[in-house]
Amino acid sequence: MIYDFIRIFAERKSGFLNKTSEKSGLILRLRNRIIPITGMIIVFIISLSVLYLGEHVGLSDNGDFRRVMLVNNIEYADDTDSHYLFKEHYKMNLDESSFGAAVGSAWHTNNEEEIYSSPHFLIIKLSKEMNIIANAISGRPFSDYNIIYLALLYIFMLSIAAGVIFTFFADAKPRLQGAVFVMFIFIFCDAGYLLYFNSFYGEPLQYTALLMLVSFGMLIYKRPSVPKVIGFYVSLYFFAGAKLANIPYSLMAALLGILIMIMRRDKLFRIGVIACAVTCIAAIIGLYSSIPDWMDRDTTYQSVFFGITKNSEDPKKDLRELGVDEKYAVLAGTHAYMDEDEYPIDLTTDEFKHDFYDKVSKADVTAFYIKHPIRLAKELCVAIENSAYIRPPVLGNSETVPMQLTNKFSGWSKLRVALRFLYTPWVIFMCFISITVYMVFMNVFYIHNHKIESPERKYMIFSLDVLIIGLWINLLLPIICNGEGDIVKHMFLFTNCIDILFFVCVLMIVGMNRRQIIKWAAVICAFNCLFYIHKPYKTVNFGRINGQSIQWNILRRYNDGSVLLVTKKCIGRMPFDNNSNDWETSELREWLNDGFIDEFSDDENARIITTENKVPLTYEDREKAEDGDHAHYWNFTRSLLNDMGESAYHYTVEDKVYIPTLDMMKDIDAPDSYWILCPYTSNDYMQRFLNRDGFGLHTDVRNEQGVRAVIRVKLN
C-alpha cells in the first residue's frame, strides 16, 4: 500500500498521469486489497462459527490421538469415552511452579516414546503456549488445555491461504471474483474439513499446508520472488510432515519445484530457488528417516493381510509370491490393530518377525500390484468409493451424544455425496487417464517448442504435471501402503485434490458466456442424474398399519412361490433398543413381531413364513457365536457392507418380521435412513443403519432411525 502511494506521488510529479487516472488507479488498488482482506476475515469468522457457535463440534479419537498426545505431554481431562465423542478439554504435563517454567516446559518432548519428526508437533506446542498465556490471564491452572487454540492456528492458516487466492483473482472480472469467493467458502469452509481442526489428527495441517502451497504457487506465477519461493517450500515441508505418507509426493514436488527458476532470469533468484529446493529435500528426507519401525511394520501388515490377501481367492499363492511362508495365510483379512487374542497365531514371536517383517517391504507390495494390475484396479475402486465423505463417518463430532453427526455448514458435504460422479470409479479413471494423456501431449509440445514458450506458459505446464502426478500418487498410496485399513480417513488428501480440481472446473465454466454456462450446467446435472436411474421395484400391498394399507417392494422370488418383501417406505422412526445392540433381546424386534402385525388379518399372518437369519455379533459377544472366526469389520459403501460378513461371528435367530440384512444391501434402495440387522462390532451400544445417501453408518441404539420391515410371504 505504501509503495502504491509513493509510486503515484512520483508519477504525479513527473507528469505521467493526470488526476483522473491517479484517482481511478488508487481506487482500483485499494479495492484489490480490501476485497481479499475482507474475504480473509469472513473465512475466519465462518470457520470459528462452524466449530464454536452453538454446540462445539470436532472429531473424536479413533486411536491416533495417543501417539501425538504422549509425545507432546498431553492427556485427557477425564475418563469418559473418547472414541465416539468430541473432546474439547485436556490436561498438559507442565512445570507449574511459575509462568516462565510452564512456558519453557511446554516445549518439552516426551522422548520415552518411540517418536518421529513432524512439524505437526510444532503447531501443537504453539497451541500449548497459547493455552498457558490464556490460563495466566484468566486465572485457570496452567495445565488446562483447550483445543480451540489449536483450531485457531489452523483457521488462521486457512484464512491466509484464502486471502492470497482472493488476491490472485482481485483484478479478474467481478463475476469470476464472486464465484471464487462463494465457491471457496462453500467448499473449503465446509464442516467436513473444519471438523478436523478440532482434533489431534495430522489432516488439518495437511489441508491448510496444501492450500498454502497452492496460494504461494499462484503468487509466484503472478510476481515471482525469493520470499514467495521460501513460503512455497516451507508449506511443502509442513505438508510432507503432516502425514508421513505425503513424503513421496512431497519429494517429487520439491524436485519439480526447481523449475520455478524459469520465471526469472537473474542469478540471485535462481540460486534462491535451488537453495530452497535442496534445503526442503534434505528436511523431507530427515522426516522419512525418523519414521519408527513400528509404524512401518503396522502399515506393511495392513497392506498385505488387509489388502492383498483380504479378499484373495488364493492367499497362500499370494504369500508365496511375496516370499512369505504360506502358513500365514490364516491371517488374511486381519488388520494390525486387533486385540492379541483375535489373531489365530501369535504375532509377537521372533519367528513371525523374521518370516514376515524381515522379508516384505512396500517395494514388494508395489511389485506385486504391478504384476497383478486387475487386482490393483479392484482395490483402487474400493478406495475411490470410500472417498465420498470428506470426514470419516466412523468418527463422532458431538460432545454429548455418541456418533451424532453435525449439520452445521455441511452443504458441500451433502452435495458432494449427491454428485456421485465424484466418487464413481469408472468416471475417475476416465478423467484421470484423459488428463494424463493431455499432460503428456503438453509436455511433448513444450519440449519441441521450449524456445518460443513464455515462462508463464512453462510454469502452467509444470503446475499441471505436479497436479496430475499428485492425483495418481494420492490414489495409489493408501492402498499400497496401508491396504483397506482406515481407508476413508486415508483418502482425505485424494478427496481434497478432487475438490480442488472440481473448484477449478467450475471457475472455468463461470468464465464462459451465459449460454455456455447454462449448457454445461445442464450437462453436469443430466450426467449425474444417470447415476440415480435404477430398475423400478415391483410392489404389492400386504397388511395394514394405523388403518392404512402397507406397500412393499419385492426383493426376491423363491422356487416355492414365496417372495421376500421390504416396506417401500419407513413405517416409523424409533430407537433400536434402550441399552443394547443385541437383536434377539431388542425392543425393535419385539415390536415388529408383535405390535407391528396386530392389524394384519389372520390370513395374512398365516402367509408369513418364519425366517432364520444370521445375525452378526460384536467382538465382546463372540462367545455366543454359532460360527465365524472374526469380528465384522465395518465398511460404509453399500456394495461392501457385507464384506467378509459370512465368516464373521454370528448366531441365528428365527423371526416372522425383521429388518434388512447385510446380504440385501446391494439390491435395496435408500428412501430414508433406516436400521439394518448388523451391530457395530466394537461395542454393545451402537447399531448400523443405511443412510438416505446410500452409505452404511452407525449410531447409538438410543437414537431414532427409520424402520423398514422385511417379511417372506406366500402370495395368492
C-alpha positions in Angstrom: 0.0 0.0 0.0 2.8 2.4 0.9 4.6 1.5 -2.3 1.5 2.4 -4.3 1.2 5.9 -2.7 4.9 6.6 -3.3 4.7 5.5 -6.9 1.5 7.6 -7.6 3.2 10.6 -6.0 6.3 10.2 -8.1 4.3 9.7 -11.3 2.2 12.9 -10.4 5.4 14.9 -10.0 6.7 13.6 -13.3 3.5 14.4 -15.2 2.9 10.8 -16.4 -0.6 10.6 -15.0 -3.4 13.0 -14.9 -5.6 13.5 -11.8 -8.4 11.2 -13.1 -6.1 8.3 -13.8 -4.5 8.8 -10.4 -7.8 8.5 -8.6 -9.0 5.5 -10.6 -5.7 3.7 -10.2 -5.6 4.3 -6.5 -9.3 3.2 -6.1 -8.5 0.0 -8.1 -5.5 -0.8 -5.9 -7.5 -0.1 -2.8 -10.3 -2.4 -3.9 -7.8 -5.1 -4.9 -6.5 -5.1 -1.3 -9.8 -4.5 0.6 -11.7 -7.4 -1.0 -9.1 -10.1 -0.2 -8.7 -8.8 3.4 -12.5 -8.8 3.8 -12.6 -12.3 2.4 -10.0 -13.4 4.9 -12.0 -12.0 7.8 -15.2 -13.7 6.6 -13.4 -17.1 6.2 -12.0 -16.7 9.8 -15.5 -15.8 11.2 -17.3 -18.6 9.4 -14.7 -21.2 10.4 -14.9 -20.1 14.0 -18.7 -20.1 14.0 -18.9 -23.6 12.5 -16.8 -25.0 15.3 -17.9 -22.9 18.2 -21.3 -21.2 17.6 -23.9 -23.3 19.4 -22.7 -26.8 20.3 -19.0 -27.1 20.0 -18.0 -29.7 17.4 -14.9 -31.5 16.3 -13.7 -35.1 15.7 -13.5 -38.0 18.2 -10.4 -40.1 18.7 -10.0 -43.3 16.7 -6.8 -44.2 18.5 -4.4 -42.0 16.5 -4.5 -39.3 19.2 -2.5 -41.4 21.6 0.9 -41.1 19.9 0.6 -37.4 19.3 -0.6 -36.7 22.9 2.1 -38.8 24.5 4.9 -37.1 22.6 3.5 -33.7 23.4 2.8 -34.5 27.1 -1.0 -34.1 26.8 -3.6 -36.3 28.3 -7.4 -36.5 28.6 -9.0 -34.3 31.3 -11.5 -37.1 32.2 -12.0 -40.8 31.7 -15.2 -40.7 29.7 -15.5 -42.4 26.3 -13.2 -40.6 23.9 -13.8 -42.9 20.8 -17.2 -41.6 19.8 -17.4 -38.1 21.5 -15.6 -34.9 20.6 -13.3 -33.8 23.5 -12.5 -30.1 23.9 -10.6 -30.1 27.2 -7.3 -31.8 28.0 -4.5 -31.6 30.6 -0.9 -30.7 29.9 2.0 -32.2 31.9 3.9 -29.0 32.8 6.2 -27.5 35.4 3.6 -25.2 37.1 5.9 -23.6 39.6 5.8 -20.3 37.7 4.6 -18.8 34.4 8.1 -18.9 32.9 8.6 -22.5 34.0 5.3 -23.5 32.4 6.1 -21.7 29.2 9.5 -23.5 29.0 8.2 -26.9 29.8 5.5 -26.7 27.1 8.2 -27.2 24.5 9.4 -30.4 26.1 9.0 -33.6 24.1 8.4 -37.0 25.7 11.5 -38.9 24.5 10.4 -42.0 26.3 8.1 -42.8 23.4 9.3 -44.0 20.1 8.6 -40.8 18.2 9.1 -39.5 14.7 9.9 -36.0 13.5 6.9 -33.9 12.4 6.2 -30.1 12.0 2.8 -31.1 13.3 4.3 -31.1 16.8 5.4 -27.5 16.4 1.8 -26.4 15.8 0.6 -28.4 18.8 3.4 -26.8 21.1 2.4 -23.4 19.9 -1.2 -24.1 20.9 0.1 -25.2 24.3 1.8 -21.8 24.7 -1.4 -20.0 23.7 -3.3 -22.0 26.4 -0.7 -21.1 29.1 -1.0 -17.4 28.3 -4.8 -17.6 28.3 -4.8 -19.5 31.6 -2.5 -17.0 33.2 -4.8 -14.1 32.1 -8.0 -15.9 33.3 -6.5 -17.4 36.5 -7.0 -21.1 35.5 -4.4 -23.7 36.2 -1.5 -23.6 33.7 -2.1 -27.2 32.8 -5.6 -26.7 31.4 -5.6 -27.3 27.6 -8.4 -26.2 25.3 -8.2 -27.5 21.8 -9.7 -24.2 20.5 -6.3 -22.7 20.4 -5.0 -25.4 18.0 -8.1 -24.8 15.9 -7.4 -21.1 15.8 -3.9 -21.7 14.3 -5.4 -23.8 11.6 -8.2 -21.3 10.9 -5.5 -18.6 10.7 -3.6 -20.6 8.1 -6.8 -21.3 6.1 -7.6 -17.6 6.2 -4.2 -16.6 4.9 -4.4 -19.1 2.1 -7.9 -17.7 1.2 -6.7 -14.1 1.2 -3.9 -14.9 -1.2 -6.2 -16.8 -3.5 -8.7 -13.9 -3.4 -5.8 -11.5 -4.1 -4.8 -13.5 -7.2 -8.3 -13.0 -8.6 -8.6 -9.4 -7.4 -8.2 -8.0 -10.9 -10.4 -10.5 -12.6 -14.0 -9.9 -13.8 -16.5 -9.3 -11.0 -18.4 -12.4 -11.9 -15.2 -14.6 -11.6 -14.3 -12.8 -8.3 -17.7 -13.6 -6.9 -17.5 -17.2 -8.0 -14.1 -17.7 -6.4 -15.3 -16.1 -3.1 -18.6 -18.1 -2.9 -17.0 -21.4 -4.1 -14.1 -21.2 -1.7 -16.3 -20.6 1.4 -18.9 -23.2 0.3 -16.3 -25.9 -0.4 -13.3 -25.3 1.7 -15.0 -23.9 4.8 -17.4 -26.8 4.9 -17.7 -28.6 8.3 -16.4 -31.8 6.7 -13.0 -30.0 6.5 -13.2 -27.8 9.5 -14.2 -30.5 12.0 -10.6 -31.8 11.6 -9.3 -28.6 13.1 -10.7 -29.6 16.5 -8.6 -32.8 16.7 -5.0 -34.1 17.0 -5.0 -35.7 13.6 -2.4 -34.6 11.0 -5.1 -34.0 8.4 -5.8 -30.3 9.3 -2.2 -29.4 8.9 -2.0 -31.3 5.7 -5.2 -29.5 4.4 -4.1 -26.0 5.4 -0.5 -26.6 4.2 -1.8 -27.8 0.8 -3.9 -24.6 0.4 -0.9 -22.5 1.4 1.1 -24.4 -1.1 -1.4 -23.6 -3.9 -1.6 -20.0 -2.8 2.2 -19.4 -2.9 2.3 -21.1 -6.2 -0.2 -18.6 -7.5 1.8 -15.7 -6.1 4.9 -17.0 -7.8 3.1 -17.1 -11.1 1.9 -13.5 -10.8 5.1 -11.9 -9.4 8.0 -14.3 -8.6 10.3 -13.5 -5.7 12.6 -15.4 -3.3 10.4 -14.8 -0.2 7.5 -16.3 -2.1 9.6 -19.3 -3.1 10.6 -19.7 0.6 6.9 -19.7 1.5 6.2 -22.3 -1.1 8.9 -24.7 0.2 8.1 -24.1 3.9 4.5 -25.0 3.1 5.7 -28.1 1.2 7.7 -29.2 4.3 4.7 -28.8 6.6 2.6 -30.7 4.1 5.1 -33.5 4.0 5.4 -33.8 7.8 1.6 -33.5 8.5 1.2 -37.1 7.3 4.3 -39.1 6.6 2.6 -40.8 3.7 2.9 -37.5 1.9 6.7 -37.8 1.8 7.0 -39.5 -1.7 4.7 -36.9 -3.3 6.4 -34.0 -1.5 9.9 -35.1 -2.7 8.6 -35.2 -6.2 7.1 -31.8 -5.9 10.3 -30.4 -4.4 12.3 -31.7 -7.3 9.9 -30.4 -9.9 9.8 -27.1 -8.0 13.3 -26.3 -9.2 11.6 -25.4 -12.5 10.4 -22.3 -10.8 13.7 -20.9 -11.9 12.2 -20.3 -15.4 10.1 -17.5 -14.1 13.1 -15.1 -13.8 16.5 -15.0 -15.4 18.5 -13.2 -12.7 21.0 -15.5 -11.0 20.1 -14.4 -7.4 16.5 -15.7 -7.9 17.7 -18.9 -9.4 20.2 -19.5 -6.7 17.5 -18.8 -4.1 15.2 -21.4 -5.8 17.9 -24.1 -5.8 18.9 -23.4 -2.2 15.2 -23.6 -1.1 14.7 -26.8 -3.0 17.8 -28.5 -1.7 17.1 -27.5 1.9 13.5 -28.7 1.6 14.5 -32.0 0.1 17.1 -32.6 2.9 14.4 -31.7 5.6 11.9 -34.1 4.0 14.5 -36.9 3.9 15.1 -36.2 7.6 11.3 -36.7 8.2 11.5 -40.0 6.3 14.5 -41.3 8.3 12.7 -40.6 11.6 9.7 -43.0 10.8 9.8 -45.5 13.7 9.9 -49.2 12.9 6.5 -49.9 14.5 4.8 -47.6 12.1 6.4 -49.2 9.0 5.6 -52.7 10.4 2.0 -51.9 11.0 1.4 -50.4 7.6 3.2 -53.3 5.9 1.0 -55.7 7.8 -2.1 -53.8 6.7 -1.1 -53.7 3.0 -0.6 -57.5 2.9 -3.2 -59.0 5.2 -5.9 -56.3 4.9 -5.1 -55.5 1.3 -3.5 -58.1 -1.0 -4.8 -61.3 0.7 -8.0 -59.8 2.2 -10.4 -61.0 -0.5 -8.0 -63.1 -2.4 -9.1 -66.4 -4.0 -5.7 -68.0 -3.1 -3.9 -66.2 -0.2 -1.3 -68.9 0.0 -0.3 -68.3 -3.5 -0.1 -64.5 -2.9 2.2 -65.0 0.1 4.5 -67.4 -1.8 4.8 -64.7 -4.5 5.7 -62.2 -1.8 8.3 -64.6 -0.4 6.3 -65.4 2.8 5.5 -68.8 4.2 2.0 -69.8 3.2 1.2 -70.9 6.7 0.5 -67.3 7.5 -2.5 -67.3 5.1 -4.7 -67.7 8.2 -4.0 -64.0 8.8 -5.8 -62.9 5.6 -8.5 -60.4 6.5 -6.9 -59.4 9.8 -5.5 -55.9 10.5 -2.7 -54.6 12.7 -4.9 -53.1 15.4 -6.8 -56.0 16.7 -6.6 -57.4 20.2 -3.9 -60.1 20.6 -6.4 -62.9 21.2 -8.2 -62.1 18.0 -5.3 -63.3 15.8 -5.2 -67.1 15.0 -1.4 -67.1 15.7 1.0 -65.2 18.0 2.4 -62.2 16.1 4.8 -61.2 18.8 7.2 -64.1 18.3 10.7 -63.6 16.7 9.7 -66.3 14.2 6.9 -64.2 12.7 9.0 -61.0 12.7 11.7 -62.9 10.8 9.3 -64.7 8.4 7.2 -61.6 7.6 8.6 -58.2 8.5 12.2 -59.1 7.5 11.0 -60.3 4.1 8.3 -57.9 2.9 8.5 -54.2 2.2 6.4 -51.6 0.4 8.6 -52.2 -2.7 7.5 -55.9 -2.7 3.8 -54.8 -2.4 4.3 -52.4 -5.3 5.9 -55.1 -7.4 3.1 -57.5 -6.6 0.4 -55.0 -7.8 2.4 -54.2 -11.0 2.3 -57.9 -11.8 -1.4 -58.0 -11.0 -3.0 -54.8 -12.4 -6.5 -56.2 -12.3 -6.2 -56.8 -8.5 -4.8 -53.3 -8.2 -7.7 -51.8 -10.2 -10.2 -53.6 -7.9 -8.5 -52.2 -4.8 -8.5 -48.7 -6.3 -12.2 -49.0 -7.0 -12.7 -49.7 -3.3 -10.6 -46.6 -2.4 -12.4 -44.3 -4.8 -15.8 -45.4 -3.5 -14.6 -44.7 0.0 -13.7 -41.1 -0.9 -17.3 -39.9 -1.0 -17.3 -38.4 2.5 -14.9 -35.6 3.4 -14.6 -36.7 7.1 -14.6 -40.3 8.2 -18.2 -41.4 9.1 -16.8 -43.6 11.9 -15.9 -40.6 14.0 -18.3 -38.7 16.2 -18.3 -34.9 16.5 -20.8 -34.2 19.3 -19.7 -33.5 22.9 -22.8 -35.2 24.4 -24.3 -37.8 22.0 -22.1 -40.6 20.6 -22.0 -40.7 16.8 -24.3 -37.7 16.3 -23.3 -36.0 13.1 -23.5 -32.3 12.8 -25.4 -30.5 10.1 -23.7 -27.1 10.7 -22.5 -25.6 7.4 -22.4 -29.0 5.7 -23.8 -28.0 2.3 -20.8 -29.1 0.3 -20.5 -32.4 2.3 -24.1 -33.3 1.3 -23.8 -32.0 -2.3 -20.6 -33.9 -2.7 -22.3 -37.2 -1.8 -25.1 -36.3 -4.2 -22.7 -35.7 -7.0 -22.0 -39.4 -7.5 -19.6 -39.0 -10.4 -17.0 -37.5 -8.0 -16.5 -41.0 -6.4 -17.6 -43.3 -9.2 -14.5 -45.4 -10.1 -15.0 -45.6 -13.9 -15.6 -41.8 -14.1 -12.5 -41.1 -12.0 -10.3 -43.5 -14.1 -11.6 -42.0 -17.3 -10.9 -38.4 -16.2 -7.5 -39.3 -14.8 -6.4 -41.1 -18.0 -7.7 -38.2 -20.2 -5.9 -35.6 -18.1 -2.8 -37.7 -18.1 -2.8 -38.1 -21.8 -3.3 -34.3 -22.2 -0.4 -33.7 -19.8 1.9 -36.0 -21.8 0.9 -34.1 -25.0 1.6 -30.8 -23.4 5.0 -31.9 -22.2 5.9 -33.2 -25.6 4.7 -29.9 -27.2 6.8 -27.9 -24.6 9.9 -29.9 -25.3 9.6 -29.2 -29.1 8.8 -25.6 -28.6 10.7 -24.7 -25.4 12.5 -21.8 -27.0 9.3 -19.9 -28.0 7.2 -20.8 -25.0 6.7 -18.0 -22.4 7.9 -18.6 -18.8 4.3 -18.3 -17.6 3.2 -21.0 -20.1 6.0 -23.3 -18.9 5.1 -22.7 -15.3 1.5 -23.7 -16.0 2.7 -26.9 -17.6 4.9 -27.6 -14.6 1.9 -27.0 -12.3 -0.2 -29.4 -14.3 2.5 -32.0 -14.0 2.6 -31.7 -10.2 -1.2 -31.8 -10.0 -1.7 -34.9 -12.2 1.2 -36.9 -10.6 -0.2 -35.9 -7.2 -3.7 -37.2 -8.1 -2.3 -40.6 -9.1 0.0 -40.9 -6.1 -2.7 -39.9 -3.7 -5.0 -42.6 -5.2 -2.4 -45.4 -5.2 -0.5 -44.7 -2.0 -3.3 -45.5 0.5 -3.8 -49.0 -1.0 -0.1 -49.8 -1.5 1.0 -48.5 1.9 -1.9 -49.5 4.1 -4.4 -51.7 2.3 -8.0 -51.1 3.1 -7.3 -50.2 6.8 -8.9 -47.0 7.8 -9.3 -46.3 4.1 -11.9 -43.5 4.4 -9.5 -41.4 6.5 -6.5 -42.2 4.3 -8.5 -40.9 1.2 -8.8 -37.5 2.7 -6.0 -36.0 0.6 -7.4 -37.6 -2.5 -10.8 -36.1 -1.7 -9.1 -32.8 -1.1 -7.4 -32.9 -4.6 -10.6 -33.9 -6.3 -12.4 -30.9 -4.7 -9.7 -28.5 -5.8 -10.0 -29.9 -9.4 -13.8 -29.5 -9.2 -13.3 -25.9 -7.9 -11.1 -25.1 -11.0 -13.5 -26.7 -13.4 -16.4 -24.7 -12.0 -14.4 -21.5 -12.4 -13.6 -22.4 -16.0 -17.3 -22.7 -16.6 -18.1 -19.4 -14.9 -15.6 -17.7 -17.2 -17.7 -18.7 -20.2 -20.6 -16.8 -21.7 -24.1 -17.2 -20.3 -25.2 -19.7 -22.9 -22.2 -22.0 -22.4 -22.7 -21.8 -18.6 -26.3 -23.0 -18.9 -25.3 -25.7 -21.4 -22.5 -27.1 -19.1 -24.7 -26.9 -16.0 -27.4 -28.9 -17.8 -24.8 -31.5 -19.0 -23.5 -31.9 -15.5 -27.0 -32.3 -14.0 -28.1 -34.7 -16.7 -24.9 -36.8 -16.3 -25.3 -37.0 -12.5 -28.9 -38.0 -12.9 -27.8 -41.1 -14.8 -26.4 -42.5 -11.5 -29.8 -42.4 -9.9 -31.6 -44.4 -12.6 -32.5 -47.9 -11.4 -34.9 -50.6 -12.4 -38.2 -49.9 -10.6 -39.3 -52.5 -7.9 -42.4 -54.5 -8.4 -44.7 -53.7 -5.5 -47.6 -55.4 -3.6 -50.0 -54.3 -0.9 -50.0 -56.5 2.2 -51.1 -55.9 5.8 -52.1 -52.6 7.4 -50.6 -50.1 9.9 -52.6 -47.3 11.5 -55.5 -48.2 9.3 -53.5 -47.7 6.1 -52.5 -50.4 3.6 -48.8 -51.1 3.6 -46.9 -51.1 0.2 -44.0 -53.5 -0.2 -41.1 -53.8 -2.7 -40.5 -57.3 -4.0 -36.8 -58.0 -3.5 -36.5 -61.7 -4.3 -38.6 -64.6 -5.6 -38.1 -68.2 -4.4 -38.8 -71.6 -6.0 -41.5 -72.4 -3.5 -43.6 -69.5 -4.8 -42.8 -67.2 -1.8 -41.3 -63.7 -2.1 -39.1 -61.5 0.0 -40.8 -58.2 0.8 -39.4 -55.0 2.3 -41.7 -52.0 3.1 -41.4 -49.4 0.3 -41.0 -46.6 2.9 -40.1 -46.5 6.5 -43.1 -47.5 8.7 -41.9 -45.2 11.5 -39.0 -44.0 13.5 -37.8 -45.4 16.8 -34.7 -46.4 18.8 -33.2 -49.8 18.2 -33.2 -50.5 22.0 -32.7 -48.7 25.3 -29.2 -50.1 26.0 -28.1 -52.9 23.8 -27.5 -53.8 20.1 -28.4 -57.5 20.6 -31.1 -58.1 18.1 -32.6 -61.1 19.9 -33.5 -59.0 23.0 -34.1 -55.7 21.3 -37.2 -53.6 21.7 -37.4 -53.1 17.9 -37.6 -56.9 17.3 -40.3 -57.3 19.9 -42.4 -54.5 18.4 -42.0 -55.8 14.8 -43.1 -59.4 15.7 -45.9 -58.3 18.0 -47.3 -54.7 17.8 -46.5 -54.2 14.1 -48.5 -57.2 12.8 -51.5 -56.6 15.1 -53.6 -55.1 12.3 -52.7 -57.9 9.9 -55.6 -60.3 9.2 -55.4 -63.9 10.3 -54.9 -65.0 6.7 -52.1 -62.5 6.2 -50.4 -63.6 9.4 -50.7 -67.2 8.3 -49.0 -66.4 5.0 -45.8 -65.0 6.6 -43.0 -67.6 6.7 -40.8 -67.7 9.7 -37.2 -67.0 8.5 -33.9 -67.9 10.0 -31.3 -65.1 9.8 -27.6 -65.0 10.6 -27.1 -62.1 12.9 -23.5 -60.7 13.3 -22.1 -60.3 16.8 -19.9 -57.7 18.4 -16.5 -58.7 19.5 -17.5 -58.6 23.1 -20.3 -61.1 22.4 -18.2 -63.5 20.4 -18.8 -66.3 23.0 -22.4 -66.5 21.7 -21.3 -67.2 18.2 -22.5 -70.4 16.5 -20.0 -69.8 13.7 -17.4 -67.3 12.4 -13.8 -66.6 13.3 -13.5 -62.8 13.3 -15.4 -59.6 14.1 -17.4 -58.0 11.3 -15.1 -55.1 10.2 -17.2 -52.3 9.1 -17.3 -50.8 5.6 -19.6 -47.9 4.7 -20.1 -48.4 0.9 -23.3 -50.3 0.2 -21.5 -52.8 -2.2 -19.1 -53.7 0.6 -21.4 -53.6 3.7 -21.4 -57.4 3.7 -17.7 -57.7 3.1 -16.4 -60.8 5.0 -19.8 -61.0 6.6 -20.3 -64.7 6.0 -17.2 -65.6 8.1 -17.8 -63.1 10.9 -19.0 -64.1 14.4 -22.8 -64.7 14.2 -25.7 -66.6 15.6 -29.1 -67.5 14.1 -32.5 -66.1 15.0 -35.9 -67.0 13.7 -38.3 -64.2 13.0 -41.6 -63.6 11.2 -40.7 -59.9 10.8 -37.2 -58.4 10.8 -35.2 -55.5 9.4 -32.9 -55.5 6.2 -29.9 -57.8 6.4 -26.4 -57.3 5.1 -26.9 -59.6 2.1 -29.8 -57.3 0.9 -27.7 -54.2 0.7 -26.7 -54.5 -2.9 -30.3 -54.7 -4.0 -32.2 -52.5 -1.6 -32.8 -48.8 -2.1 -32.5 -45.9 0.5 -35.6 -43.7 0.5 -34.7 -42.7 4.0 -32.3 -43.6 6.8 -33.2 -46.9 8.5 -31.8 -49.6 10.8 -30.1 -52.7 9.3 -29.5 -56.0 11.0 -25.9 -55.5 12.0 -24.4 -54.3 15.2 -21.3 -52.1 15.2 -18.6 -54.6 16.1 -16.5 -52.5 18.6 -19.1 -52.2 21.3 -22.6 -53.3 22.5 -24.4 -49.9 22.3 -24.2 -49.0 18.6 -26.1 -50.3 15.6 -25.6 -49.9 11.9 -28.1 -48.1 9.7 -28.3 -47.3 6.0 -28.2 -43.6 5.5 -30.5 -41.8 3.0 -27.5 -41.2 0.7 -26.9 -45.0 0.4 -24.0 -45.4 2.8 -23.9 -47.6 5.9 -23.2 -45.7 9.1 -23.7 -46.4 12.8 -25.1 -44.6 15.8 -26.2 -45.1 19.4 -29.0 -47.6 19.8 -31.0 -45.0 21.7 -31.1 -42.6 18.8 -34.1 -42.8 16.5 -33.8 -44.1 12.9 -36.3 -45.2 10.4 -37.7 -48.8 10.4 -38.3 -50.8 7.2 -39.9 -54.2 7.9 -38.9 -57.4 6.0 -41.0 -60.5 5.6 -41.1 -63.6 3.5 -44.7 -64.5 2.4 -46.7 -66.7 0.1 -48.9 -64.5 -2.1 -52.0 -65.5 -4.0 
